[in-house]
């Protein structure tokens, strides 16, 4: 079975603490990125997010027009310091058959998950979206990488 994981690093925020909110430009960039993907027909089946405020707000901004009815789950295992294998296990147990799954989290975890899946380093600036497909044998490949702040102005 092919399964798609979409990793999203939260947007630009006012700080690093658990309660740091998104900055207005971070929210705007995520809405633009979500609109672009929605125009392409991309919609997550399930959203999983870190409990940190900036990640939860990023998920809301990104999916607002894209998939407002997609079930959203807050997972403690998506905090920045968690091991990638623990995070992947939590994602799988929360959404065992769903595809694509949108995972909204932080550095260093988002980069470490990508590295475990792809075997290579991926740059994750705030608002970076990386889509990875996994086949039934566990092999993964990068489908695309988009950064909200690199999109052309509308």
N, C-alpha and C positions, 0 to 999 in steps of 0.2 A: 504494500500500500504506500503510495506517495503521501507525504505529509509536509506541509509548508509551515515553517515558523518564521514569523516576521518580528525581528528584534527592533525595538525603538528606544533610543536613549531619550530621556525626558528633555524638554525644551529648556532654554535659558531660564535660570531661576535666580532669586535674590540671595541665595546662600546655599550652604551644604547641609544644614541641619534637617532633621525629619519634618519640621514644620515650615520649611522655606517654600514660599509660593513661586509660581511661574512669574516671570517678568512679562509685561504686556507684549514686547516684541517676540518673546518665546511662544506665547499663546497664539499670536498672529501667524507666526511661521508654521506652527503645527496645524492650524486650520487650513492654511494654503496647501500644505503637503497632503492632508487628508482629502481636500477637495480635488487635488490632481489625481490621486489614486482612485477616488470615487468616480471621477470622470472616465477612468480606464476600466471601470467595472470591478475594481478590487474591493472586497468587503471581508472583514474577519468573521469567522464563525463564533469565536470566543475571544475575549480580551482578558488577559491576566496582568496584574500590575503590582508593583511594590506598594507597601503601605505608606510610603513617604508622600507628603502632600504634592510635591512637584511632579511625581510620577502619576498620581491619581488625576491631577489636573491635566497633565499631558494626554492621558488616555481620553479624557472627556473632550478636550479641544480637538484632538486628532479624529475621533470617531463621531463627533457631533452631527455632521451631515452625512458622513460615510456609513455609519452603522449604529444609529442610536439605540436599536433594539438588541444589539449583540449582548449576550450575557457577559457580565464583568465580575471577575473574582480578584480579591485582594489577597496576595500571598506573602506571608512573612519571609518566605524563602527567596524572595526577589530583592531583598535588601542588598546594598552594595558589597558587604563583606562575606556573603554566603558563597560557599563553594559551588562551582558550576554544575557538578553532578547532582548535588542536592536540589538545586533550582530546576534542572531538567526533570528530575524525578517528580517534583511537585507539580510541574506543568503537565506532565504526562498523566499523573493521577487525577488532576483537576479536569483535564480535557482529553480523555484517552483516545477519542476517535475524531475529534474536531480538526478541521483544516480549512483555511489557514488559522493559526492561532497567533494573535498579536500579543507580544510580550513587552511590557513597558517597564524599564528598569534603569539602572545607573552604571557608571563606571565604578569600579573595574569589572563588575559582574558581567555586563553586556558584552564586553570585549572578550572576557574569558569564556563565555558560552560560545561565541562565534569561533574562537580558537579551538575549543573542544570539538565542535561540529565540523569545521573546515580544515583544521590543521594549519591555519595561517592567521596572521594578525590583520584585523580590520580596524580602520580609524573610525571612532565614534565621537564626533563632535555633538554638542547639544542639538537635538532634533534630527539625528541620523536614523534612517530606516534601512534595515538590511533584511532581504528576503532570502531564506535558505530552504531548499527542498531536501528532504531525507527520503530515501527509498526504504523498502522493507528490510533490506540487509544492513541498514545502519549507515550506508554511505551518504554523504551530503555534498551539495554543491551550491555555490552562490548564484542566485538568480539575478539580483540587482542590489545596488546601494544608492540611496538618494539622501541628500542632506537638505533639510528645509531651507536653510540659509543660502543654498547654492541654486535654488530654483529661479528661473527667469521671472522678472517682475511681470505682473499681469496687467 
